[in-house]
Amino acid sequence: MSQSAKTSAVIIGASGGIGAALEAALVEEAAFDVVHGFARSRVGSQYLDLLDESSIASAAAHVAGGPPPTLVIVATGLLHAPGRGPEKALRDLDPDWLAQVYAVNAIGPTLIAKHFLPIMPKTGRTVFAALSARVGSISDNRLGGWHGYRASKAALNMLVCNLAIEERRRNDRAIVVTLHPGTVDTALSRPFQANVQASRLFDPERAALQLLDVVEGLKISDSGKLFDFQGELIPF
């Protein structure tokens, strides 16, 4: 991921398992002059709350003051919270929880794009990626359930597809995608790991490297699509 001119990379959700590992891997690679990590738990110029658009705008303004970002990864997601879990049946649907899941999984990443895509270069290869999930694929849905999570990730996939079309008009070498990291040993997946094969449960460091390898191999024609941790296309 070497760059000839001064550039920066941005990780949104850098306090989470995957986000922290992505930030650390990019710092170690030293392929970018600056690596920005933003999270709700951080302070000052590193603070960003997906549910607060003003904080997103402030973060983008901070990044815009330095080398332009050629890589932005949104490593955020909401599957469960204290007293709340993914719905198993129609009777479990709750409008407040649905709204919260949509806000974090679909609306938040789209607002990141609203403020960060315009500060990415207008020429040359750039990558904007948001973490999605295989369960957000409508055509791959065999089990049902997890209504809010599935639907919000499907919404994210569609929004990113829209963004890819619009961004291509600004920079014809821009790549805008969603990525499925697999099952990663983080707080998000921990309650649901019982039936996951050990070989399919990744530690965050491995997941981060796999995702960065996928990013490295993306082609311009891949923009607007969803890929898994092996670089395989997941149909919407």
PAZAPA-4460 file (N, C-alpha, C; in steps of 0.05 Angstrom, whole numbers, plus 32768, in hexadecimal, padded with zeros to 4 digits):
% residues 236
    n_x    n_y    n_z   ca_x   ca_y   ca_z    c_x    c_y    c_z   seq   type   mol
   8011   7FE8   8000   8000   8000   8000   8011   8019   8000     1      M     A
   8028   8018   7FF3   803A   802F   7FF2   802E   8046   7FE3     2      S     A
   8035   805E   7FEC   802B   8076   7FDF   8043   8088   7FD8     3      Q     A
   8043   8095   7FC1   8059   80A5   7FB8   8058   80C1   7FC5     4      S     A
   8041   80CC   7FC8   803E   80E7   7FD4   8035   80E4   7FF1     5      A     A
   8036   80F9   8000   802D   80F8   801C   800F   80F2   801D     6      K     A
   8008   80DE   802C   7FEC   80D7   802F   7FE6   80CF   804C     7      T     A
   7FCC   80CC   8051   7FC4   80C2   806C   7FB0   80AC   8069     8      S     A
   7FAD   809D   807E   7F98   8088   8080   7F87   808E   8098     9      A     A
   7F6D   8087   8097   7F5A   808D   80AC   7F4C   8073   80B4    10      V     A
   7F4B   806E   80CF   7F3C   8058   80DA   7F27   8064   80EC    11      I     A
   7F0D   805E   80E5   7EF7   8067   80F6   7EEF   804E   8107    12      I     A
   7EEE   8052   8122   7EE8   803C   8134   7F02   802F   813D    13      G     A
   7F16   8040   8142   7F31   8036   8148   7F34   802B   8164    14      A     A
   7F20   802D   8174   7F21   8022   818F   7F15   8006   8190    15      S     A
   7F08   7FFD   817B   7EFD   7FE2   817A   7F13   7FCE   8173    16      G     A
   7F0C   7FB4   8174   7F1F   7F9F   816F   7F2B   7FA0   8154    17      G     A
   7F1B   7FA1   813F   7F25   7FA2   8124   7F31   7FBD   811E    18      I     A
   7F24   7FD2   8126   7F2E   7FED   8120   7F49   7FF2   812D    19      G     A
   7F4D   7FEA   8145   7F67   7FED   8153   7F7D   7FDD   8144    20      A     A
   7F76   7FC5   813C   7F89   7FB4   812D   7F90   7FC0   8112    21      A     A
   7F7C   7FCC   8104   7F81   7FD9   80EB   7F94   7FF1   80EE    22      L     A
   7F8E   8001   8103   7F9F   8018   8108   7FBC   8010   810E    23      E     A
   7FBF   7FFB   811F   7FDA   7FF2   8126   7FE9   7FE7   810D    24      A     A
   7FDA   7FD8   80FD   7FE7   7FCC   80E5   7FF0   7FE2   80D1    25      A     A
   7FDF   7FF7   80CE   7FE7   800C   80BC   7FFE   801C   80C6    26      L     A
   7FFF   8021   80E0   8016   802E   80EC   802F   801E   80E8    27      V     A
   802D   8004   80EC   8045   7FF2   80E9   804E   7FF1   80CC    28      E     A
   803B   7FF1   80BA   8042   7FF0   809D   8051   8009   8095    29      E     A
   804A   8020   80A1   8057   803A   809B   8054   8041   807D    30      A     A
   803E   8039   8071   8039   8040   8055   802D   805B   8052    31      A     A
   8023   8066   8068   8016   8081   8068   8025   8093   807A    32      F     A
   8025   80AD   8073   8033   80C0   8084   8025   80C5   809E    33      D     A
   800B   80C3   809E   7FFB   80C6   80B7   7FE5   80B1   80B7    34      V     A
   7FE1   80A5   80CE   7FCA   8092   80D2   7FB8   809F   80E8    35      V     A
   7FA0   80A6   80E0   7F8D   80B2   80F3   7F7B   809C   80FE    36      H     A
   7F78   809A   8118   7F65   8088   8124   7F50   8098   8134    37      G     A
   7F36   8094   812D   7F21   80A2   813B   7F0E   808E   8149    38      F     A
   7F04   8097   8160   7EF1   8086   816F   7EE2   8098   8183    39      A     A
   7ECB   808E   818B   7EBB   809C   819F   7EC9   809D   81BA    40      R     A
   7EDA   8089   81C0   7EE7   8088   81DA   7F01   8099   81DB    41      S     A
   7F09   80A4   81C4   7F21   80B5   81C4   7F1A   80D2   81C9    42      R     A
   7F2E   80E2   81CD   7F29   80FE   81D4   7F37   8111   81C0    43      V     A
   7F30   812A   81C2   7F3D   813E   81B1   7F38   8139   8193    44      G     A
   7F4D   813C   8183   7F4A   813A   8166   7F44   811E   815D    45      S     A
   7F47   810A   816F   7F42   80EE   8167   7F25   80E5   816F    46      Q     A
   7F15   80F7   8179   7EFA   80F0   8181   7EE7   80F0   8169    47      Y     A
   7ED7   80DC   8167   7EC2   80DB   8152   7EAC   80C9   815C    48      L     A
   7E94   80D3   815B   7E7C   80C4   8162   7E6A   80C1   8149    49      D     A
   7E66   80A8   8141   7E56   80A3   8129   7E3A   80AF   812A    50      L     A
   7E30   80B3   8142   7E15   80BE   8145   7E15   80DC   8148    51      L     A
   7E2C   80E9   8144   7E2E   8106   8147   7E3C   8110   812E    52      D     A
   7E2D   811A   811B   7E39   8123   8101   7E4D   8139   8105    53      E     A
   7E49   814B   8119   7E5C   8160   811D   7E78   8156   8124    54      S     A
   7E79   8140   8133   7E93   8134   8139   7EA0   8127   8121    55      S     A
   7E8F   811D   810F   7E9A   8112   80F6   7EA6   8128   80E5    56      I     A
   7E97   813E   80E3   7EA1   8155   80D4   7EBB   8160   80DF    57      A     A
   7EBD   8161   80FA   7ED5   816B   8107   7EED   8158   8101    58      S     A
   7EE8   813E   8102   7EFD   812B   80FC   7F07   812E   80E0    59      A     A
   7EF4   8131   80CD   7EFC   8134   80B1   7F0C   814E   80AD    60      A     A
   7F04   8163   80BB   7F13   817C   80B9   7F2F   8179   80C3    61      A     A
   7F32   816A   80D9   7F4D   8165   80E4   7F5E   8156   80D0    62      H     A
   7F53   8141   80C3   7F62   8132   80AF   7F69   8143   8097    63      V     A
   7F57   8154   808F   7F5B   8165   8078   7F72   8179   807B    64      A     A
   7F7A   817E   8094   7F90   8190   809A   7FAB   8184   8095    65      G     A
   7FAC   816A   808E   7FC6   815D   808A   7FC6   814F   806F    66      G     A
   7FD7   813A   806C   7FD8   812B   8053   7FBD   811F   804C    67      P     A
   7FB5   8120   8033   7F9A   8116   802C   7F97   80F8   8031    68      P     A
   7F80   80F0   8039   7F7C   80D3   803E   7F76   80C4   8024    69      P     A
   7F85   80B0   801F   7F80   809E   8008   7F74   8084   8011    70      T     A
   7F72   8080   802B   7F65   8068   8036   7F54   8070   804E    71      L     A
   7F3A   806A   804E   7F29   806E   8065   7F1A   8053   8069    72      V     A
   7F1C   8049   8082   7F0E   8031   8089   7EFB   8036   80A1    73      I     A
   7EE2   8030   809E   7ECF   8033   80B3   7ECC   8017   80C0    74      V     A
   7ED7   8014   80D8   7ED8   7FFA   80E6   7EC5   7FFA   80FE    75      A     A
   7EAC   7FFF   80F9   7E98   8001   810E   7E81   7FEE   8109    76      T     A
   7E72   7FE9   811E   7E5A   7FD8   811B   7E4D   7FD3   8135    77      G     A
   7E33   7FCE   8134   7E23   7FC8   814C   7E12   7FB0   8146    78      L     A
   7E16   7F9B   8157   7E06   7F82   8155   7DF6   7F7E   816F    79      L     A
   7E01   7F85   8186   7DF3   7F82   819F   7DFD   7F97   81B3    80      H     A
   7DEE   7F9A   81C8   7DF4   7FAD   81DD   7DE9   7FA1   81F7    81      A     A
   7DF0   7FAC   820E   7DE6   7FA1   8227   7DC7   7FA0   8227    82      P     A
   7DBD   7F88   822B   7DA0   7F84   822A   7D93   7F83   820F    83      G     A
   7DA4   7F85   81FA   7D9A   7F84   81DF   7DAB   7F71   81CE    84      R     A
   7D9E   7F61   81BE   7DAC   7F4F   81AC   7D9F   7F4E   8191    85      G     A
   7DAB   7F41   817E   7D9F   7F3F   8164   7D84   7F2F   8166    86      P     A
   7D70   7F39   8158   7D56   7F2D   8159   7D56   7F11   814E    87      E     A
   7D49   7EFE   815B   7D46   7EE3   8151   7D2C   7EDF   8142    88      K     A
   7D18   7EF0   8148   7CFE   7EEC   813C   7CF0   7F08   8139    89      A     A
   7CDB   7F08   812A   7CCB   7F20   8125   7CC2   7F2D   813F    90      L     A
   7CBB   7F1D   8152   7CB0   7F27   816C   7CC5   7F38   817B    91      R     A
   7CDF   7F34   8174   7CF4   7F42   8182   7CFA   7F5E   8177    92      D     A
   7CED   7F65   8161   7CF2   7F7F   8155   7CEA   7F96   8168    93      L     A
   7CFC   7FAA   8169   7CF8   7FC1   817A   7D01   7FDA   816A    94      D     A
   7CF0   7FED   8167   7CF7   8004   8155   7D0F   8014   815F    95      P     A
   7D11   8017   8179   7D28   8027   8184   7D42   8019   817E    96      D     A
   7D42   7FFE   8182   7D5B   7FEF   817D   7D61   7FEF   815F    97      W     A
   7D4D   7FEB   814F   7D51   7FEC   8132   7D5E   8007   8129    98      L     A
   7D53   801D   8134   7D5E   8037   812D   7D7B   803A   8136    99      A     A
   7D81   802F   814E   7D9D   8031   8157   7DB0   8021   8146   100      Q     A
   7DA7   8009   813E   7DB8   7FF8   812D   7DBC   8005   8112   101      V     A
   7DA7   8010   8106   7DAA   801E   80ED   7DBC   8036   80EF   102      Y     A
   7DBA   8044   8105   7DCA   805C   8109   7DE7   8056   8109   103      A     A
   7DEF   8040   8116   7E0B   8039   8118   7E15   802B   80FF   104      V     A
   7E05   8018   80F5   7E0F   8006   80E0   7E0B   8012   80C4   105      N     A
   7DF8   8024   80C0   7DF3   802E   80A5   7DF7   804C   80A3   106      A     A
   7DE9   805B   80B5   7DEA   8078   80B2   7E05   8083   80BA   107      I     A
   7E11   807A   80D0   7E2B   8084   80D8   7E40   8081   80C3   108      G     A
   7E45   8069   80B8   7E59   8067   80A3   7E54   8078   808B   109      P     A
   7E3A   807C   8084   7E34   808D   806D   7E3A   80AA   8073   110      T     A
   7E36   80B3   808C   7E3E   80CE   8093   7E5D   80D1   8093   111      L     A
   7E6B   80BC   809A   7E88   80BC   8098   7E8F   80C2   807A   112      I     A
   7E82   80B3   8068   7E88   80B7   804C   7E81   80D4   8043   113      A     A
   7E6B   80DF   804D   7E63   80FA   8046   7E79   810E   804C   114      K     A
   7E87   810A   8062   7E9B   811E   806A   7EB8   8116   8062   115      H     A
   7EBD   80FD   805E   7ED9   80F5   8058   7EDE   80F1   803A   116      F     A
   7ECA   80E7   802B   7ECF   80E4   800E   7ED7   80FF   8001   117      L     A
   7ECB   8115   8008   7ED3   812E   7FFB   7EEF   8137   8000   118      P     A
   7EFC   812D   8016   7F18   8136   801C   7F2C   8121   8012   119      I     A
   7F22   810C   8005   7F35   80F9   7FF9   7F3D   8104   7FDD   120      M     A
   7F54   80FD   7FD3   7F5D   8108   7FBA   7F4A   8104   7FA3   121      P     A
   7F4A   8117   7F90   7F39   8115   7F79   7F45   8105   7F62   122      K     A
   7F5E   80FE   7F65   7F6C   80EE   7F51   7F7C   80D8   7F5F   123      T     A
   7F81   80C2   7F51   7F91   80AC   7F5C   7F7F   8099   7F6C   124      G     A
   7F8B   8082   7F72   7F7C   806D   7F7F   7F77   8074   7F9C   125      R     A
   7F5E   8072   7FA4   7F56   8076   7FC0   7F43   8060   7FC8   126      T     A
   7F42   805A   7FE2   7F30   8045   7FEB   7F21   804E   8004   127      V     A
   7F07   804D   8002   7EF5   8051   8019   7EE7   8037   801E   128      F     A
   7EEA   802B   8036   7EDE   8011   803C   7ECF   8013   8057   129      A     A
   7EB8   8006   8058   7EA9   8004   8071   7EA5   7FE6   8077   130      A     A
   7EA8   7FDE   8090   7EA3   7FC3   8097   7E86   7FBC   8097   131      L     A
   7E7F   7FA8   8088   7E64   7F9E   8086   7E64   7F81   8091   132      S     A
   7E53   7F70   8085   7E51   7F55   808F   7E44   7F44   8079   133      A     A
   7E4C   7F2A   8079   7E3F   7F18   8066   7E21   7F16   806A   134      R     A
   7E18   7F18   8083   7DFC   7F16   8089   7DEC   7F2E   807D   135      V     A
   7DFA   7F42   8074   7DED   7F59   8067   7DE7   7F53   8049   136      G     A
   7DEE   7F3C   8040   7DE8   7F34   8024   7DCC   7F28   8023   137      S     A
   7DBA   7F35   8014   7D9F   7F2B   8012   7D9E   7F10   8004   138      I     A
   7DAE   7F0E   7FEE   7DAD   7EF5   7FDF   7DBA   7EDD   7FED   139      S     A
   7DCA   7EE3   8002   7DD7   7ECE   8011   7DC9   7EC7   802B   140      D     A
   7DB1   7ED3   8030   7DA3   7ECF   8049   7D94   7EB4   8048   141      N     A
   7D9D   7EA2   8059   7D90   7E87   805B   7D83   7E82   8075   142      R     A
   7D8A   7E91   808A   7D81   7E8B   80A5   7D6D   7E9F   80B0   143      L     A
   7D6C   7EB7   80A5   7D5A   7ECC   80B0   7D64   7ED5   80CB   144      G     A
   7D53   7EE3   80DA   7D5A   7EED   80F4   7D6E   7F04   80F3   145      G     A
   7D76   7F0E   810A   7D89   7F24   810C   7D80   7F3B   80FA   146      W     A
   7D66   7F41   80FC   7D59   7F53   80E9   7D67   7F6E   80E7   147      H     A
   7D6C   7F7C   80FD   7D78   7F96   80FC   7D94   7F96   80F1   148      G     A
   7DA4   7F83   80FA   7DC0   7F82   80F2   7DC2   7F7C   80D4   149      Y     A
   7DB3   7F67   80CB   7DB3   7F60   80AF   7DAA   7F77   809E   150      R     A
   7D94   7F83   80A5   7D88   7F99   8095   7D9A   7FB1   8094   151      A     A
   7DA6   7FB8   80AB   7DB7   7FD0   80AC   7DD0   7FCC   809C   152      S     A
   7DDB   7FB4   809C   7DF3   7FAF   808C   7DEC   7FAD   806E   153      K     A
   7DD4   7FA3   8067   7DCB   7FA4   804C   7DC7   7FC1   8043   154      A     A
   7DBD   7FD2   8054   7DBA   7FEE   804E   7DD5   7FFB   804A   155      A     A
   7DE8   7FF4   805B   7E04   7FFF   8057   7E0F   7FF7   803C   156      L     A
   7E0B   7FDE   8034   7E15   7FD5   801A   7E09   7FE5   8003   157      N     A
   7DEF   7FEB   8005   7DE2   7FFB   7FF0   7DEC   8018   7FF0   158      M     A
   7DEF   8023   8008   7DF8   803E   800A   7E15   8041   7FFF   159      L     A
   7E26   802E   8005   7E41   802E   7FFB   7E42   802B   7FDD   160      V     A
   7E30   801A   7FD2   7E2D   8018   7FB5   7E26   8033   7FA9   161      C     A
   7E13   8041   7FB5   7E0C   805C   7FAC   7E24   806F   7FAD   162      N     A
   7E32   806E   7FC3   7E49   8080   7FC7   7E5F   807A   7FB2   163      L     A
   7E62   8061   7FAC   7E77   8059   7F98   7E70   8066   7F7D   164      A     A
   7E57   8065   7F75   7E4F   8071   7F5C   7E54   808F   7F5B   165      I     A
   7E4D   809C   7F71   7E51   80B9   7F73   7E6E   80C1   7F74   166      E     A
   7E7E   80B2   7F84   7E9A   80B8   7F87   7EA9   80B4   7F6D   167      E     A
   7EA0   80A1   7F5C   7EAE   809C   7F43   7EAD   80B4   7F31   168      R     A
   7E98   80C5   7F34   7E96   80DD   7F24   7EAB   80F2   7F2D   169      R     A
   7EB3   80F0   7F46   7EC7   8103   7F51   7EE3   80FA   7F4C   170      R     A
   7EE7   80DF   7F4F   7F01   80D3   7F4B   7EFD   80B8   7F3E   171      N     A
   7F05   80B5   7F25   7EFE   809C   7F17   7F10   8085   7F1F   172      D     A
   7F22   808A   7F33   7F32   8074   7F3D   7F2C   806E   7F5B   173      R     A
   7F16   807A   7F64   7F0E   8075   7F80   7F01   805A   7F82   174      A     A
   7F06   804D   7F99   7EFA   8033   7F9F   7EEA   8037   7FBA   175      I     A
   7ED1   8030   7FB9   7EBF   8032   7FD1   7EB2   8017   7FD4   176      V     A
   7EB8   800A   7FEB   7EAE   7FEE   7FEE   7EA5   7FE9   800B   177      V     A
   7E97   7FD3   800E   7E93   7FC7   8029   7EA2   7FAD   802B   178      T     A
   7EAB   7FA7   8044   7EBC   7F90   8049   7EB0   7F7F   805F   179      L     A
   7EB0   7F65   805B   7EA8   7F52   8070   7EC1   7F46   807C   180      H     A
   7EC7   7F4C   8096   7EE0   7F43   80A2   7EE0   7F26   80AC   181      P     A
   7EC9   7F18   80A9   7EC6   7EFD   80B5   7EBF   7F00   80D3   182      G     A
   7EC0   7EEA   80E1   7EBA   7EEA   80FE   7ED4   7EF0   810C   183      T     A
   7ED5   7F06   811A   7EED   7F10   8127   7EE9   7F0F   8145   184      V     A
   7EFD   7F07   8154   7EFA   7F04   8171   7EFA   7F20   817E   185      D     A
   7EE3   7F2C   817D   7EE0   7F47   818A   7EC6   7F46   819A   186      T     A
   7EC1   7F5C   81A8   7EA9   7F5D   81B9   7E90   7F5B   81A9   187      A     A
   7E90   7F63   818F   7E78   7F62   817E   7E70   7F45   817A   188      L     A
   7E83   7F33   8175   7E7C   7F17   816D   7E7D   7F04   8185   189      S     A
   7E88   7F0C   819B   7E8E   7EF9   81B1   7E76   7EE9   81BA   190      R     A
   7E5E   7EF5   81BD   7E48   7EE4   81C6   7E3E   7ED0   81B1   191      P     A
   7E49   7ED1   8199   7E3F   7EC0   8183   7E54   7EAE   8177   192      F     A
   7E69   7EA8   8186   7E80   7E99   817B   7E7E   7E7B   8180   193      Q     A
   7E6B   7E72   818E   7E6A   7E56   8197   7E6B   7E42   8180   194      A     A
   7E5E   7E49   816A   7E5D   7E36   8153   7E71   7E3D   813C   195      N     A
   7E83   7E4F   8142   7E97   7E58   812E   7EAF   7E46   812F   196      V     A
   7EB7   7E3A   8119   7ECF   7E2A   8118   7EE7   7E3A   8120   197      Q     A
   7EFA   7E2E   812E   7F12   7E3D   8138   7F21   7E49   8120   198      A     A
   7F22   7E3B   810A   7F30   7E45   80F3   7F22   7E5D   80E6   199      S     A
   7F09   7E61   80ED   7EFA   7E77   80E1   7EF5   7E8E   80F5   200      R     A
   7F02   7E8C   810D   7F01   7EA2   8120   7F1C   7EB0   8121   201      L     A
   7F1C   7EC8   8117   7F35   7ED6   8113   7F3B   7EE9   812B   202      F     A
   7F54   7EEB   8133   7F5B   7F00   8146   7F5B   7F1B   8137   203      D     A
   7F58   7F31   8145   7F56   7F4B   8137   7F6F   7F51   8126   204      P     A
   7F86   7F49   812F   7F9E   7F4F   811F   7F9E   7F41   8104   205      E     A
   7F96   7F27   8105   7F95   7F19   80EB   7F7F   7F25   80DA   206      R     A
   7F68   7F2B   80E5   7F52   7F37   80D6   7F5B   7F51   80C9   207      A     A
   7F69   7F61   80D7   7F72   7F7B   80CC   7F85   7F77   80B4   208      A     A
   7F97   7F64   80B7   7FAA   7F5F   80A1   7F9C   7F54   8088   209      L     A
   7F88   7F42   808D   7F78   7F37   8077   7F69   7F4D   8069   210      Q     A
   7F5D   7F5F   8078   7F4E   7F75   806C   7F60   7F88   805C   211      L     A
   7F77   7F8E   8067   7F8A   7F9F   8058   7F94   7F92   803F   212      L     A
   7F97   7F77   803F   7F9F   7F69   8027   7F89   7F6C   8012   213      D     A
   7F6F   7F6A   801B   7F59   7F6D   8008   7F59   7F89   7FFD   214      V     A
   7F5D   7F9D   800E   7F5E   7FB9   8005   7F74   7FBD   7FF0   215      V     A
   7F8A   7FB1   7FF6   7FA1   7FB3   7FE3   7F9A   7FA8   7FC7   216      E     A
   7F8A   7F93   7FC7   7F85   7F86   7FAE   7F6C   7F90   7F9F   217      G     A
   7F5E   7FA3   7FAA   7F46   7FAD   7F9D   7F4C   7FBB   7F83   218      L     A
   7F3A   7FB6   7F6F   7F3D   7FC4   7F55   7F27   7FDA   7F53   219      K     A
   7F2B   7FEC   7F41   7F18   8001   7F3D   7EFC   7FF6   7F37   220      I     A
   7EFB   7FE0   7F28   7EE1   7FD4   7F21   7ED3   7FC7   7F39   221      S     A
   7EE1   7FC4   7F50   7ED5   7FB9   7F68   7EC5   7FCD   7F78   222      D     A
   7EC7   7FE6   7F71   7EB9   7FFA   7F80   7E9B   7FF6   7F81   223      S     A
   7E8F   7FFA   7F98   7E72   7FF6   7F9C   7E6A   7FDB   7FA4   224      G     A
   7E7D   7FC9   7FA9   7E77   7FAD   7FAF   7E7F   7FA5   7FCB   225      K     A
   7E77   7F8D   7FD3   7E7D   7F81   7FED   7E90   7F6A   7FEA   226      L     A
   7EA6   7F6A   7FF9   7EBA   7F55   7FF8   7EBF   7F49   8014   227      F     A
   7EC5   7F2F   8014   7ECC   7F23   802E   7EEA   7F25   8033   228      D     A
   7EF3   7F19   8049   7F0E   7F1C   8053   7F22   7F0D   8040   229      F     A
   7F19   7EFD   802E   7F2A   7EF0   801A   7F2A   7EFE   7FFF   230      Q     A
   7F1B   7F14   7FFE   7F19   7F23   7FE5   7F04   7F18   7FD2   231      G     A
   7EF3   7F06   7FDC   7EDE   7EFA   7FCC   7EC5   7F0C   7FCC   232      E     A
   7EBA   7F10   7FB5   7EA2   7F20   7FB2   7E8A   7F12   7FC0   233      L     A
   7E7B   7F22   7FD0   7E62   7F18   7FDC   7E4C   7F27   7FCE   234      I     A
   7E3A   7F18   7FC1   7E24   7F25   7FB3   7E10   7F32   7FC6   235      P     A
   7E06   7F49   7FBE   7DF2   7F57   7FCF   7DD8   7F46   7FD0   236      F     A
***
